[in-house]
């Protein structure tokens, strides 16, 4: 990335995402262990802490994206960030499991941070550069996970399990201040008025169902995200039960943090070094296929893991695959609809991802209780199954939507 020639607004939004993800990465990897140790919640119910967040985000995602189309990116971004601040404070101060669930649902309802950040980037980036620019969002996400998990594990081991959540709230509050002081609105009053008048309800179901290219993208994203949800819901518990079995709680926390930092570093390097080199040569659709394949390989290593050394290649291949696959899908989704509903389609995309995560995280806890390795075998199979629609998507270009000048279909 050429920082000297980059739009300063892009650098600012990436800083905001990094700080936000740094806070989340300090807290979320240890959330399930925190709930298990503090409130003695069983694994099959523990995973519902994750699925409750994504259920709320699934319902609110399209609305958040559409509100940003109608009223501007900045006010919606600030409100969503404030919701995240409140949720982390509630988790840190939670007296019981009910408050934990309420906090996660609140964060899900207001969890439009990434959706609006992505919409902001598409506003300031030409279509040909959107995959690369959206990839930087994933890079900032990954960089947050390089430092966040290890920092969270260290804070938890040194000062107690509640401290990482308070620190995450501070990090989220910093992003509110950065947004308020530095970002300018990308949608003019005239554009916002046009967006409000264009489609009162955003993308209607009939419009989505009639858009074959968008449906294919959403299907691929759903299948691919299901595998990620299996990992998200069980990785901390898997580390405790398998990767770092028979170690002390302090070593477990630190080990899981370091393993997740490996995930974040792999994703960061993929977005900053790899994707920009291979995208011009391979094209977006090929990256979807390659990414899904690498995800399956990463899941395989975790499925056969008996100790931390088996977990390392899984922590490398899986995020590389995710980093190669997701930005092209998001970029293509924004190019299948008119410009005035870009935020709405990103909200729809995020809701599809959230729906996959709802089912996968809820199911993962039950499967994990049968055998800790089962979620990873299932995740590997689903990643391979995602190759079917991805291959079709690559080899047989899908019909463009009616608006030819606002939609792009992948070419073989």
N, C-alpha and C positions, 0 to 999 in steps of 0.2 A: 504494500500500500504506500503510495507517494503522499506523505502527510503534507508536504509543502504545497502541493497542488490540489489537495482535497478541500471540499466544502467544509468550512468550520462548523456548520450545523451538524454534519455527519459525525465529526469528531466529538462534538458535545453529546449527541444522543448515544454514541458508543460509550462515552464515559459514564453516562447515567445508567446504561444497561450494566456496565461492569460493576459499578458500586452496588446496584440493586442485587445483582447475582452474587456478589461477594457476601452480602448480608444473608441472602437465602442459603448460600452454600455453607455458611458457618452453622446454620441452624437445622436445615432440613435433613442432612444425612444422619443426624443423631436424634431426629424427632421420634422415630419409631422405638429406638432404644430408650429414650427419655420416657415415652409413654409406657413401655414395658416395665421399666425399673421403678418408676415413680407411682404408677397406678395399676400395675400388675395386669395389664390388658393382654389377652391372648392373641397370637399371631393372626388368626383369621379375622379378628375384629380390629386389630392394630392397622392392617392395611386399609381399612375403611377411612382412616384419617386422611390418606392420600386421595381415595376415590371421592370423598365428600368435597374436597377442594375442586376436583375436576368436574364433578357433577354441577357445582355452582357455576364454574367457569363455562361449562357447556351451555347452560341456560342463559348466562349473561353475555357471553362472547359476542354474538352477532349484534346485540344491542349496544355494547360498548363501542364496537367498531363503527356502527352506524351513527351513534351519537357524535363520534369524532368527525364523521363526514358532515354532519349537520351544524355542529356548534364549534368545531375547531379541535385540533389535536391537543393543544396545551392545557385547556381546562380539564379535559377528560383524563389526560396523563397525570395531572396533579392530584385529582380526586382518587384515582386508582392507587397512586403511591401512598396517599394518606391512609387508605384502607389497609395497605400492607403494613404500615407502621403500627396501626392499632392492633392488627392481628398478632404480630410478633410480641407486643407487650402483653396481650392476653395470654399467649402461650407461656411466656416466662412467668407470669403471675398465677397461672391456672391452679385452682385448688382441687379440681377434679377433672375427670375425662370429658364431662359435658362441655366445660368451658373450652377445652382443646378443640372439640368438634365445632363449636360456635365460631371460634377464631379461624379455623380452616375454611369454613363456609364463607365468612366475611371476606377473607382474602380472595376466595374464588369469585365472589360476586363483583368485587372491585378490581379483580386481577386483569385489568386491561393494559397493564404496563407494557408488556412486550407487543401486544396487538397494535397499540397506538404508536409505539416506537417504530414498528415495521411500516405502518401506514405513513408515518412522517418521512421515513427514508424513501418510500416509493414516490412521495410527493416531490422530492428534491433530486431524484435520480432518473435519468432516461431509461426506457425499457431495456435497452441492450446492456445496461450496467447493473440491473436490479439483482440478478443472481449473485454477482460479486459483492454488492453492497449489503444485501440481506445476509450473505455469508459472514460479513463482519459482525453482525448481530450475534451469530453463533460463536464467533471468535471471542467476543466480549463475554458471552455466556461461559465459554470454556475457560477463559482466563480467570473469571471469578471463581470457578471450581478448581483452578490450580491452587489458589491460596486459601479459599474459604474453608474447605473441609479440614485441612490440617490445622488451620487457625481455630476452627470450632472445636475440633477434638482436643487441642491443647488447652483452650479456655475451659472446656468441660472438665478435663482432668485436673486442672490447676485450681479452678475457682467454683466448680459445681455445675450441675447440668442445666441450670436456668440462665446462667450468664450469656451463653451464645445467642439466646433468643433476644435478650435485651440489646446486645451489640448489633444484632441484625436489624432491630428497630431503629437504632441510631443510624446505621448505614442507609436504610430506606428513607429516613428523615433528611439525610444529606441530599439524596436525589431530588426531593421536593424543592429544596432550596436552590439546587443547581438549575432545575427546570424553570423555576420562577424567575431567576435572575439572568439566565443566559440564553434561553431558547426563544425564538420568534415564531409566530404563527405562520404556517405554510399555506393555509387556505384563506383567501381574501374574503371579506364580507359578501362580495358578489358570488363567489364560488359556494360559500356556505348556504346562501339563500337559494342558489340554483340546485344544490344537493337536497335541500329540504323540500323544494317543490317538485323535484324530478321523480322521487319514489318515496312516498310517505312511509312505506313499510320496508324499504330496503329491497333486497333480493327476494322476490316472491318464490314460493315453492315451484310454481310452474316454470319460472325462468331458470331455476337451478336444474330441474329435471330435463329441460329442453337443451341444456348446454352440455353436450357430450364430453367436450374436452375438460370442463370443470369437474364433471362427475368422475372421470377417470383419475384425475389428480386427487380428488377427495378419497376415492377408494384406495389408491396406493398409499396415501398418507395414513389412512385408518389402519390398514394391515401392518404397515411398518411401525406405527406408533404402538400397536398392541404389544410388540416385542419389548419396546422400551419401557412400557408400563409394568411388565413383568419384572424387569430389573429394578425399576424405581421402588416398587413395593416391597422387595425382598432383599435388596443387596446388603443393607445394614444387618438384617437378621441372618442372612447367609454368611456374612463375614463372622458374626458371632458364633454361629453353629458349625461352620465348616472351615472357612479360610483361616480363622484364628482360634479354632477350638482349643480348649485347655489353657488359654492365655488369660491373664488378669483383665479386668474391665478397662483399666487404663491402656493396656496394650491393644485391646480390641478397638477402643475409640480412636487411638492414634493410627492403627493399621488401616482401619476403614477410611479414615481421613486421607491418608497417603494414597490409598488405592483410588479414591475418588479424585484426588489431585492429579493422578496419572490420566484419568478419564478427561479431566478438564484440559490438561496440557496437550493431549492428543487431539482434542477437538480444536483447540486454539491454533496449533500448527497446521491442521488441515485447512482451516479457513484463511489463515494469513499467508501460507506458503504453497499448499498443494492445490486447492481448488482453482485459484487464479491461473495456475500453469496448465492444468488439465482441461479446464472448461472450454477454451478456444479449440482445442484439438479433438475432444470427444463429444462435446455438446451436452445439453442439459439432460436429455432422455437417457443417454448412455451412463451418465453419472448416477441416475436413479437406479439403474440395474447394478452397477458396480457397488454402489453404497449398500444396497440391500444384501448383496452377496457378502460383503465384509461384515455386516451386522450378524449374519448367520454364523460366520466363522468365529466372531467374538463370543457369541452365545454358546457355541460348541465347547470352547475352552472353559467357560464357566460351568457348563453342564458336567464336564469330566473332572472338575477341580476337586482336589483333596487337601490343598494347602495354598498359601499365598502365592507361590511361584506359578501355579496354574492360573491364578486369577489375573496375573499381570498381562499376558497376551490378550485375554478377554477384555481387559480395561484399555487396551490399545486399539484392537481391531474394531470393537463395537462403536466407539465414538468417531473413529475415522469414517466408518460407513455412514453414521448419522450425519456427520458434517458434509459428506459428499452428496447425500440424498435429499436432505430437507430444504436447503436454500433453492435449488432448482425447482422443486415442487411449488414452493411459495411464490417464486418469481413467475412461473407459468400460470399460477392461479390468478394473479393480478392482470395478466394479459388476455384473459378469457372474458373479461367484463368491461363495460365502459368505465372511464376514469372517475366519474362521479360516485362510483360505489366501490372504489378500491378498499377503503376502510371496512366496508361491509363484507366484502369477499374474504378479507383477511380474518375478520371475526368469524365468518362461516368456516374457514379453514381451521382456525383455532378451536372452534367448537367440535369439529370432526375429530381433531387430535384429542380433545378433552374427552369426547365420547369413548374413543378407543381406550383411553387411559382409565376411565371410570370402570369399564368392564374388566380390563386387564388387572388393575390393582385390586379390585374386589375379588376376582377369581384367584389372584396370585396367593393371597393369604391362605385360602382353603387348600390350594395345591401344595403350598410350602409345608403346611401342617402334615401332609401325607409323606412327603419326602422333600428335603431342601433343594435337591437337584431338579425336580420336575419342572418348576417354572422356566428353567433355562433350556431344557429340551423342547418345551412347548414354544418358547420364544424363538429358538432356532428354526423350528418347523414353520412358524408363521413368517419369519423373515425370508425363508426360501419360497414360501407360497406367494409372497409379494412380488416375486419375479414374474409370475404369470401375467398379471395386469400390466406390470412394468414393461415386459417384452412386447405385449400387444400395443402398448402405448408408443413404443419405439418404432416397431416395424410397420404398423398400420396407422398412419396419421389420422387423428380424429377430425370429424367435421367441425369447421369453424362456426362460432356463433354468428348471428345475423350481422352484427356490427363488425365488418371486416377490418376496419381501420383501428379497432381497439382490441383485437384478439390475435393471438399468435398460436399456431399449432406446431408442435415439434415435428421436425423432418427427419426422415431416416438418414 
